[in-house]
Amino acid sequence: MHRNEAGPAPFARDAEDGWEVAPGSASLDGVRMAGFRDRAAAGLDLRVLPQPAVVVVIGLGDDPVRVESATGDRTLRSFVAALTPGPARIRGERVECVEVTLSPRAAYAVLGVSPRELDGAITSLEDLWGHRERHLRERLAAAATWQERLTLTDAFLTRRAAPAPAMTPEVAAAWETIVRSSGRVRVADLAASCGWSRKKLWSRFSDQIGLTPKRAAMLVRFDRAARALSAGENPSDTALACGYVDQPHLHRDVQALAGCTPGALAGTATSAA
């Protein structure tokens, strides 16, 4: 598993907050999973920021959650959040779910569609996986323990990935370079390292990752900045450390991706939890 690819979980909660948290291990690289239950029945009102990962949430409770995002508000039992271009808010009561966080390479293998088709949106998992989603959700709900649920989920993902085509090595290498450089890389240099034209890299990368190389670099850079801001770093130092031209550049990216200022992000950044 590549920690920088998979990223932290939007539903991450501390046991002291009244949440039951059951982490699990995954057989596939680039996959993290955990079970969550609102043990205190306090309800969920969570602001989720963009991150360089695809998140799948499989709802197990009786009540769906409401997902509010730039692409609209939807009431969903299970959903997949693509490499989204903006923040979202998730609200619910008596939430119980299995959450799977996927690196772009893992997402390409298990989703069953090109990430480009998700169009940076939050999509119903039933719309994506059909009866397989319903069958998996029913089996998970009937399982007696979190360990059994997570084992079932791991086996399901492994079966889906087995016949899937592998991500093109050049695209995988370009993504790794973007992550390794924290988004501080020129698209022309990425294309040259692949031996491709900019146009070919743009097309193949967008089809298999779901974002253009430039947008992916912006997202990875923002993710690092969000972590720094939430850890108490001031915007000026964060801009310098994360490769922004200046503080106004950081401000523009944070406004575009988080819908708030860097100062406000420091107190609300959930993707950096």
Secondary structure, DSSP 8 states (H G I E B T S, - for coil): --HHHH---TT---GGGTEEEEEE--SSTTEEEEEEEETT---EEEEE---SSEEEEEE-SSS-EEEEETTEEEEESEEEE-S-SS-EEEEESS-EEEEEEE-HHHHHHHSSS-HHHHTT-EEEHHHHHTHHHHHHHHHHHH-SSHHHHHHHHHHHHHHHHTTS----HHHHHHHHHHHHTTT---HHHHHHHHT--HHHHHHHHHHHHSS-HHHHHHHHHHHHHHHHHHTT--HHHHHHHTT-SSHHHHHHHHHHHHSS-HHHHHHH-STT-
